[in-house]
Amino acid sequence: MTTLTQRVGRLQQFYELTKPRVVSLIVFTAVIGMFLATRGMVPAGTIVFGTLGIALVAGAAAAINCLIEQRIDAVMARTRARPLARGEVAPTQAFWFALVVLAVGLYVLWAYVNPLTMWLTLCTFLGYAVVYTLLLKPATPQNIVIGGASGAMPPVLGWAAVTNGVDHDALVLFLIIFVWTPPHFWSLALYRTEEYARAGLPMLPVTHGPEYTRQQILIYTMVLFAVSLLPFATGMSAWIYLVGAIALGLVFIGYAWRLKRSYSDELARKSFRYSVFYLSALFSVLLIDHYW
């Protein structure tokens, strides 16, 4: 029994390396992209293998991120409980685990979905694990803005899985997440500023101060509001989505305005949590509108 418990605990440690909560949002937006790519039903095989492949590659990217940021994670309260930071998983074990998961995910996409989705997913992996984590994050306060391109790719991957192509509607979905990323992450960075400074990361609140960051959050949130209306403007959606996007966007702007005018760590936490809800709700409303 003890051996079984130890094995389950070991599997749990490797599972935690994949950042399952982050991957769940990635998979959610990818699946939404699949359904938005067609007026009919998405083939079951595409849903199953597309979701599996994208989830595995995203999990591998998360594991590489944990590996590269092992020292940083160990000094931050938000991440110090991760298996690598606690020393429960050796770096070589994490590397080979990520490599195997990556290979399996890419093979699934290549063999059971289509090569285009595989190549786009590989580029997304490299963009997050290498360009963002290794190059941008420790070098520039614009890391989230530039690196957000990788995080914005999941609906494009889902779209490509169904159509074996990428058109302007898929790029609209990409743009929404791309513009959403800075106000989402900077809300977190505001109440974690001391931790980022201690870790030596040039996050925007560390390099430019909290007031400037709050101003940027407000600006990006207003831009996001405009971008979120593009699906209606381009004919991708109808009135159900428009009403939902306006309502969700106004609440988001309200949070950003309050952060700018009367900041508190608790308000920043609420803004961060709402940003996650906002993206999930926005894509859900878009899907409902699509099939209405």
Sine and cosine of phi, psi and omega as CSV:
sin_phi,cos_phi,sin_psi,cos_psi,sin_omega,cos_omega
0.00,0.00,-0.66,0.75,0.02,-1.00
-0.89,0.46,-0.65,0.76,0.00,-1.00
-0.89,0.46,-0.68,0.73,0.03,-1.00
-0.89,0.46,-0.67,0.74,0.02,-1.00
-0.88,0.47,-0.66,0.75,0.02,-1.00
-0.90,0.43,-0.63,0.77,0.00,-1.00
-0.92,0.40,-0.66,0.75,0.04,-1.00
-0.90,0.45,-0.67,0.75,0.04,-1.00
-0.89,0.46,-0.61,0.80,0.02,-1.00
-0.92,0.40,-0.68,0.73,0.05,-1.00
-0.89,0.46,-0.62,0.79,0.02,-1.00
-0.89,0.46,-0.62,0.79,0.02,-1.00
-0.89,0.46,-0.70,0.71,0.02,-1.00
-0.93,0.36,-0.59,0.81,0.06,-1.00
-0.88,0.48,-0.65,0.76,0.00,-1.00
-0.90,0.44,-0.48,0.88,0.04,-1.00
-0.88,0.48,-0.44,0.90,-0.06,-1.00
-0.99,0.12,0.01,1.00,-0.01,-1.00
0.77,0.64,0.91,0.41,-0.13,-0.99
-0.85,0.53,-0.54,0.84,0.01,-1.00
-0.93,0.38,-0.63,0.77,0.05,-1.00
-0.93,0.38,-0.70,0.72,-0.01,-1.00
-0.89,0.46,-0.56,0.83,-0.01,-1.00
-0.89,0.46,-0.62,0.78,0.05,-1.00
-0.94,0.34,-0.61,0.79,0.06,-1.00
-0.88,0.48,-0.74,0.67,-0.01,-1.00
-0.90,0.43,-0.64,0.77,0.00,-1.00
-0.86,0.52,-0.76,0.65,-0.02,-1.00
-0.94,0.35,-0.50,0.86,0.06,-1.00
-0.92,0.40,-0.69,0.73,0.01,-1.00
-0.91,0.41,-0.64,0.77,0.07,-1.00
-0.86,0.51,-0.68,0.74,0.05,-1.00
-0.85,0.52,-0.62,0.79,0.04,-1.00
-0.87,0.48,-0.75,0.66,-0.07,-1.00
-0.95,0.32,-0.53,0.85,0.01,-1.00
-0.96,0.28,-0.30,0.95,-0.06,-1.00
-0.97,0.23,-0.19,0.98,-0.04,-1.00
-0.59,-0.80,0.47,-0.88,0.09,-1.00
-0.99,0.12,-0.36,0.93,0.02,-1.00
-1.00,-0.06,-0.34,-0.94,0.02,-1.00
-1.00,0.03,0.61,-0.79,0.05,-1.00
-0.97,0.24,0.73,-0.68,0.04,-1.00
-0.81,0.58,0.65,-0.76,-0.06,-1.00
-0.86,0.52,-0.63,0.78,0.00,-1.00
-0.89,0.46,-0.63,0.78,0.02,-1.00
-0.91,0.42,-0.67,0.74,0.02,-1.00
-0.89,0.46,-0.76,0.65,-0.09,-1.00
-0.91,0.41,-0.82,0.57,-0.09,-1.00
-0.97,0.25,-0.55,0.83,0.06,-1.00
-0.90,0.43,-0.72,0.69,0.03,-1.00
-0.89,0.45,-0.71,0.71,-0.01,-1.00
-0.88,0.47,-0.75,0.67,-0.03,-1.00
-0.89,0.46,-0.72,0.70,0.00,-1.00
-0.90,0.43,-0.66,0.76,0.01,-1.00
-0.90,0.44,-0.67,0.74,0.00,-1.00
-0.91,0.42,-0.70,0.72,0.00,-1.00
-0.92,0.40,-0.63,0.78,0.06,-1.00
-0.90,0.44,-0.65,0.76,0.04,-1.00
-0.90,0.44,-0.62,0.78,0.05,-1.00
-0.90,0.43,-0.66,0.75,0.04,-1.00
-0.89,0.46,-0.64,0.77,0.03,-1.00
-0.90,0.44,-0.64,0.77,0.01,-1.00
-0.91,0.42,-0.65,0.76,0.06,-1.00
-0.90,0.44,-0.63,0.78,0.06,-1.00
-0.87,0.50,-0.70,0.71,0.04,-1.00
-0.89,0.46,-0.61,0.79,-0.01,-1.00
-0.91,0.40,-0.73,0.68,-0.03,-1.00
-0.92,0.40,-0.59,0.81,-0.09,-1.00
-0.98,-0.20,0.42,0.91,-0.03,-1.00
-0.83,0.56,-0.72,0.69,-0.01,-1.00
-0.92,0.40,-0.67,0.74,-0.01,-1.00
-0.91,0.42,-0.70,0.72,-0.01,-1.00
-0.86,0.51,-0.56,0.83,-0.07,-1.00
-0.92,0.38,-0.37,0.93,-0.05,-1.00
-0.97,-0.26,0.02,1.00,-0.01,-1.00
-0.93,-0.36,0.74,-0.68,-0.05,-1.00
-0.87,0.50,-0.58,0.81,-0.05,-1.00
-0.92,0.40,-0.45,0.89,-0.15,-0.99
-0.83,-0.55,-0.03,1.00,-0.12,-0.99
-0.93,0.37,-0.25,0.97,0.01,-1.00
-1.00,0.04,-0.02,1.00,0.01,-1.00
-0.92,0.40,0.54,-0.84,-0.11,-0.99
-0.82,0.58,-0.67,0.74,0.02,-1.00
-0.92,0.38,-0.65,0.76,0.01,-1.00
-0.90,0.43,-0.54,0.84,0.02,-1.00
-0.99,0.11,-0.13,0.99,-0.01,-1.00
0.98,0.20,0.29,0.96,-0.02,-1.00
-0.99,0.15,-0.38,0.92,0.06,-1.00
-0.83,-0.56,0.75,-0.66,0.00,-1.00
-0.96,0.27,0.53,-0.85,0.02,-1.00
-0.81,0.58,-0.66,0.75,0.00,-1.00
-0.91,0.42,-0.60,0.80,0.03,-1.00
-0.91,0.42,-0.68,0.73,0.01,-1.00
-0.90,0.44,-0.63,0.77,-0.01,-1.00
-0.89,0.45,-0.76,0.65,-0.04,-1.00
-0.94,0.35,-0.57,0.82,0.09,-1.00
-0.87,0.49,-0.74,0.67,-0.01,-1.00
-0.89,0.46,-0.65,0.76,-0.03,-1.00
-0.90,0.43,-0.68,0.73,0.01,-1.00
-0.92,0.40,-0.72,0.70,0.01,-1.00
-0.88,0.47,-0.66,0.75,0.04,-1.00
-0.87,0.49,-0.75,0.67,-0.04,-1.00
-0.88,0.48,-0.69,0.72,0.01,-1.00
-0.90,0.44,-0.70,0.71,0.00,-1.00
-0.88,0.48,-0.70,0.72,0.01,-1.00
-0.91,0.41,-0.63,0.77,0.02,-1.00
-0.90,0.44,-0.69,0.72,0.02,-1.00
-0.85,0.53,-0.71,0.71,-0.01,-1.00
-0.92,0.40,-0.67,0.75,-0.01,-1.00
-0.92,0.40,-0.73,0.68,-0.14,-0.99
-0.99,0.15,-0.54,0.84,-0.15,-0.99
-0.89,-0.46,-0.10,0.99,0.04,-1.00
-0.88,-0.47,-1.00,-0.02,0.15,-0.99
-0.22,-0.98,0.41,-0.91,-0.05,-1.00
-0.87,0.49,-0.58,0.82,-0.01,-1.00
-0.86,0.51,-0.71,0.70,0.01,-1.00
-0.89,0.46,-0.63,0.77,0.02,-1.00
-0.88,0.47,-0.73,0.68,-0.03,-1.00
-0.92,0.39,-0.64,0.77,0.04,-1.00
-0.90,0.43,-0.63,0.78,0.01,-1.00
-0.93,0.37,-0.62,0.78,0.07,-1.00
-0.89,0.46,-0.69,0.73,0.04,-1.00
-0.89,0.47,-0.61,0.79,0.05,-1.00
-0.90,0.43,-0.66,0.75,0.06,-1.00
-0.86,0.52,-0.75,0.66,-0.02,-1.00
-0.91,0.42,-0.60,0.80,0.01,-1.00
-0.89,0.45,-0.64,0.77,-0.02,-1.00
-0.99,0.13,-0.78,0.63,-0.13,-0.99
-0.95,0.30,-0.55,0.84,-0.07,-1.00
-0.96,-0.28,-0.88,0.48,-0.11,-0.99
-0.89,0.45,-0.77,0.64,-0.02,-1.00
-0.96,0.27,-0.85,0.53,-0.13,-0.99
-0.92,0.40,-0.73,0.68,-0.13,-0.99
-1.00,0.09,-0.61,0.80,-0.13,-0.99
-0.97,-0.24,-0.77,0.64,-0.15,-0.99
-0.99,0.14,-0.72,0.69,-0.14,-0.99
-0.84,0.54,-0.68,0.73,0.00,-1.00
-1.00,0.07,0.03,1.00,-0.17,-0.99
-0.91,-0.42,-0.47,0.88,-0.13,-0.99
-0.54,-0.84,0.59,-0.80,0.07,-1.00
-0.94,0.35,-0.19,0.98,0.07,-1.00
-1.00,0.01,0.27,0.96,-0.05,-1.00
-0.83,0.55,-0.67,0.75,-0.03,-1.00
-0.93,0.36,-0.62,0.79,-0.02,-1.00
-0.91,0.42,-0.77,0.63,-0.04,-1.00
-0.96,0.29,-0.74,0.68,-0.02,-1.00
-0.93,0.38,-0.26,0.97,0.02,-1.00
-0.88,0.47,-0.29,0.96,0.01,-1.00
-0.87,0.49,-0.62,0.78,0.01,-1.00
-0.92,0.38,-0.68,0.73,0.00,-1.00
-0.93,0.38,-0.32,0.95,-0.02,-1.00
-1.00,0.02,-0.04,1.00,-0.11,-0.99
-0.98,0.19,-0.45,0.89,-0.11,-0.99
-0.75,0.66,-0.73,0.68,0.02,-1.00
-0.91,0.43,-0.48,0.88,0.07,-1.00
-0.92,0.38,-0.64,0.77,0.04,-1.00
-0.90,0.45,-0.69,0.73,0.04,-1.00
-0.89,0.46,-0.65,0.76,0.03,-1.00
-0.89,0.46,-0.72,0.69,0.00,-1.00
-0.90,0.43,-0.54,0.84,0.00,-1.00
-0.89,0.46,-0.54,0.84,-0.04,-1.00
-1.00,0.02,-0.68,0.73,-0.14,-0.99
-0.98,-0.19,-0.22,0.98,-0.11,-0.99
0.85,0.53,0.55,0.83,0.02,-1.00
-0.27,-0.96,0.06,-1.00,0.03,-1.00
-0.69,-0.73,0.84,-0.55,0.04,-1.00
-0.87,-0.49,-0.13,-0.99,-0.14,-0.99
-0.91,0.42,-0.50,0.86,0.03,-1.00
-0.91,0.41,-0.62,0.78,0.06,-1.00
-0.90,0.44,-0.60,0.80,0.01,-1.00
-0.94,0.34,-0.47,0.88,0.10,-0.99
-0.90,0.43,-0.68,0.73,0.05,-1.00
-0.89,0.46,-0.66,0.76,0.07,-1.00
-0.85,0.53,-0.72,0.69,-0.07,-1.00
-0.90,0.44,-0.62,0.78,0.01,-1.00
-0.86,0.51,-0.76,0.65,-0.01,-1.00
-0.93,0.35,-0.58,0.81,0.00,-1.00
-0.87,0.50,-0.69,0.72,-0.01,-1.00
-0.98,0.21,-0.46,0.89,0.03,-1.00
-0.93,0.36,-0.53,0.85,-0.15,-0.99
-0.86,0.51,-0.74,0.67,-0.02,-1.00
-0.86,0.50,-0.78,0.63,0.01,-1.00
-0.91,0.42,-0.51,0.86,0.06,-1.00
-0.90,0.44,-0.80,0.60,-0.12,-0.99
-0.98,0.21,-0.57,0.82,0.00,-1.00
-0.93,0.37,-0.45,0.89,0.11,-0.99
-0.88,0.47,-0.66,0.76,0.08,-1.00
-0.91,0.41,-0.70,0.72,-0.05,-1.00
-0.89,0.45,-0.49,0.87,-0.02,-1.00
-0.88,0.48,-0.70,0.71,-0.02,-1.00
-1.00,-0.04,0.11,0.99,0.11,-0.99
-0.86,-0.50,0.34,0.94,-0.12,-0.99
-0.85,0.53,-0.72,0.70,-0.03,-1.00
-0.89,0.46,-0.61,0.80,0.01,-1.00
-0.92,0.40,-0.69,0.73,0.02,-1.00
-0.90,0.43,-0.62,0.78,0.04,-1.00
-0.90,0.43,-0.66,0.75,0.02,-1.00
-0.91,0.42,-0.53,0.85,0.02,-1.00
-0.99,0.15,-0.18,0.98,0.02,-1.00
0.99,0.17,0.39,0.92,0.00,-1.00
-0.99,-0.13,0.74,-0.67,-0.07,-1.00
-0.99,0.13,0.84,0.54,0.05,-1.00
-0.94,0.35,0.41,-0.91,-0.14,-0.99
-0.82,0.57,-0.69,0.72,0.03,-1.00
-0.89,0.45,-0.44,0.90,0.01,-1.00
-0.97,0.24,-0.70,0.72,-0.10,-0.99
-1.00,0.07,-0.54,0.84,-0.09,-1.00
-0.88,-0.48,-0.06,1.00,0.06,-1.00
1.00,-0.03,0.38,-0.93,-0.05,-1.00
-0.92,0.40,-0.59,0.81,-0.04,-1.00
-0.90,0.43,-0.70,0.72,0.03,-1.00
-0.90,0.44,-0.64,0.77,0.00,-1.00
-0.90,0.45,-0.67,0.74,0.01,-1.00
-0.90,0.43,-0.59,0.81,0.06,-1.00
-0.90,0.43,-0.67,0.74,0.01,-1.00
-0.91,0.41,-0.60,0.80,0.05,-1.00
-0.87,0.50,-0.70,0.71,0.01,-1.00
-0.89,0.45,-0.69,0.73,0.00,-1.00
-0.89,0.46,-0.75,0.66,-0.02,-1.00
-0.91,0.42,-0.58,0.82,0.01,-1.00
-0.92,0.39,-0.61,0.79,0.06,-1.00
-0.94,0.35,-0.62,0.79,0.08,-1.00
-0.90,0.43,-0.65,0.76,0.04,-1.00
-0.87,0.50,-0.65,0.76,0.02,-1.00
-0.84,0.55,-0.71,0.70,0.01,-1.00
-0.92,0.40,-0.69,0.72,-0.02,-1.00
-0.90,0.43,-0.59,0.81,-0.03,-1.00
-0.91,0.42,-0.27,0.96,0.02,-1.00
-1.00,0.04,-0.12,0.99,-0.03,-1.00
-0.86,0.50,-0.65,0.76,0.03,-1.00
-0.82,0.57,-0.59,0.81,0.06,-1.00
-0.96,0.28,-0.66,0.75,-0.04,-1.00
-0.91,0.42,-0.54,0.84,-0.03,-1.00
-1.00,-0.02,0.00,1.00,0.00,-1.00
0.99,0.10,0.15,0.99,0.01,-1.00
-0.96,0.27,-0.44,0.90,-0.02,-1.00
-0.69,-0.73,0.05,-1.00,0.02,-1.00
-0.83,-0.55,-0.46,-0.89,-0.19,-0.98
-0.94,0.33,-0.51,0.86,0.01,-1.00
-0.86,0.51,-0.73,0.68,0.02,-1.00
-0.91,0.42,-0.68,0.74,-0.05,-1.00
-0.84,0.54,-0.74,0.68,0.00,-1.00
-0.89,0.46,-0.70,0.72,0.00,-1.00
-0.90,0.43,-0.68,0.74,-0.01,-1.00
-0.90,0.43,-0.65,0.76,0.01,-1.00
-0.91,0.42,-0.72,0.69,-0.02,-1.00
-0.89,0.46,-0.75,0.66,-0.01,-1.00
-0.90,0.44,-0.65,0.76,-0.02,-1.00
-0.92,0.39,-0.63,0.78,0.01,-1.00
-0.91,0.42,-0.61,0.79,0.06,-1.00
-0.91,0.42,-0.67,0.75,0.01,-1.00
-0.89,0.46,-0.69,0.72,0.05,-1.00
-0.88,0.47,-0.60,0.80,0.03,-1.00
-0.87,0.49,-0.68,0.73,0.06,-1.00
-0.89,0.46,-0.71,0.71,-0.03,-1.00
-0.90,0.44,-0.63,0.77,0.02,-1.00
-0.91,0.42,-0.68,0.73,0.02,-1.00
-0.91,0.40,-0.61,0.79,0.08,-1.00
-0.87,0.49,-0.64,0.77,-0.02,-1.00
-0.94,0.35,-0.63,0.78,-0.12,-0.99
-1.00,0.03,-0.64,0.77,-0.09,-1.00
-0.57,-0.82,0.98,0.21,-0.11,-0.99
-0.95,0.32,0.57,-0.82,0.23,-0.97
-0.47,-0.88,0.45,-0.89,0.02,-1.00
-0.87,0.49,-0.62,0.78,-0.01,-1.00
-0.90,0.44,-0.64,0.77,0.04,-1.00
-0.91,0.42,-0.63,0.78,0.04,-1.00
-0.89,0.45,-0.64,0.77,0.05,-1.00
-0.89,0.46,-0.69,0.72,0.02,-1.00
-0.90,0.44,-0.63,0.77,0.03,-1.00
-0.90,0.44,-0.66,0.75,0.02,-1.00
-0.89,0.45,-0.72,0.69,0.00,-1.00
-0.90,0.44,-0.63,0.78,0.01,-1.00
-0.91,0.41,-0.58,0.82,-0.02,-1.00
-0.88,0.48,-0.59,0.81,0.05,-1.00
-0.92,0.39,-0.71,0.70,0.05,-1.00
-0.88,0.47,-0.66,0.75,-0.03,-1.00
-0.83,0.56,-0.77,0.64,-0.06,-1.00
-0.91,0.42,-0.69,0.72,0.02,-1.00
-0.88,0.47,-0.71,0.71,-0.03,-1.00
-0.93,0.37,-0.65,0.76,-0.02,-1.00
-0.88,0.48,-0.73,0.68,0.00,-1.00
-0.94,0.35,-0.53,0.85,0.05,-1.00
-0.92,0.40,-0.69,0.72,0.03,-1.00
-0.90,0.44,-0.63,0.78,0.03,-1.00
-0.89,0.46,-0.63,0.78,0.02,-1.00
-0.93,0.37,-0.69,0.72,0.03,-1.00
-0.86,0.51,-0.72,0.69,0.01,-1.00
-0.87,0.50,-0.64,0.77,-0.06,-1.00
-0.88,0.48,-0.62,0.79,-0.08,-1.00
-0.97,-0.23,0.08,1.00,-0.05,-1.00
-0.93,0.36,0.00,0.00,0.00,0.00
